[in-house]
Amino acid sequence: GQNIDQPTEMTATEGAIVQINCTYQTSGFNGLFWYQQHAGEAPTFLSYNVLDGLEEKGRFSSFLSRSKGYSYLLLKELQMKDSASYLCAVRGSGNTGKLIFGQGTTLQVKP
Amino acid sequence: DAGVIQSPRHEVTEMGQEVTLRCKPISGHDYLFWYRQTMMRGLELLIYFNNNVPIDDSGMPEDRFSAKMPNASFSTLKIQPSEPRDSAVYFCASSLIAGDIWLTFGAGSRLTVL
């Protein structure tokens, strides 16, 4: 089967750093994606990891450990606009483009 | 580029009625996906197409749901008859190739079945 786990909710303070974890068990692995979804809007792409290590993109970084089935999304210098749901998604084996999503982590940034 | 276009944005209907959701993918994208999002189950893949051909419909809940892609620029998701438990936001997404390229989502169609 396939299983992707994320914390349901997190709270952090403006200007701080927050790490959102994701663990996965899937039949095959061909990449891990992070999406951001503001309330009432569509998910938008944030980052992609297929090899182990850290990918940095501005205030956002994403880490992957394939042997541990683990990823995290790191958000630095939090801003109020970062309040949103963050979705972890895994592409299984094969080159199909099909993504399986976790339930998402709702992040609330407080002043 | 106009992005992925979905219609209607909101639909309220009564149980038993037929519902048709529409999607226009980004021009040139050869993969199209239909997802459903609810609070309880999150974002679930219903079906996806490659070059207008359905590849995997294992996520389609039951026979009441059907999807078509008659050409590269249009797809429909139909529910007949609709039930209250079908209430959700339905997202269409497309991607250029199946490689490293991510999915681009439409704005979604919020369906409420009374």
Chai-1 contact restraints between the chains, C-beta under 6 A:
chainA,res_idxA,chainB,res_idxB,connection_type,confidence,min_distance_angstrom,max_distance_angstrom,comment,restraint_id
A,F33,B,W102,contact,1.0,0.0,6.0,A-B,restraint_1
A,A42,B,F105,contact,1.0,0.0,6.0,A-B,restraint_2
A,A42,B,A107,contact,1.0,0.0,6.0,A-B,restraint_3
A,A42,B,G108,contact,1.0,0.0,6.0,A-B,restraint_4
A,P43,B,F105,contact,1.0,0.0,6.0,A-B,restraint_5
A,F45,B,W102,contact,1.0,0.0,6.0,A-B,restraint_6
A,N95,B,A98,contact,1.0,0.0,6.0,A-B,restraint_7
A,T96,B,A98,contact,1.0,0.0,6.0,A-B,restraint_8
A,G97,B,Y31,contact,1.0,0.0,6.0,A-B,restraint_9
A,G97,B,S95,contact,1.0,0.0,6.0,A-B,restraint_10
A,G97,B,A98,contact,1.0,0.0,6.0,A-B,restraint_11
A,K98,B,Y48,contact,1.0,0.0,6.0,A-B,restraint_12
A,F101,B,L43,contact,1.0,0.0,6.0,A-B,restraint_13
A,Q103,B,G42,contact,1.0,0.0,6.0,A-B,restraint_14
A,G104,B,G42,contact,1.0,0.0,6.0,A-B,restraint_15
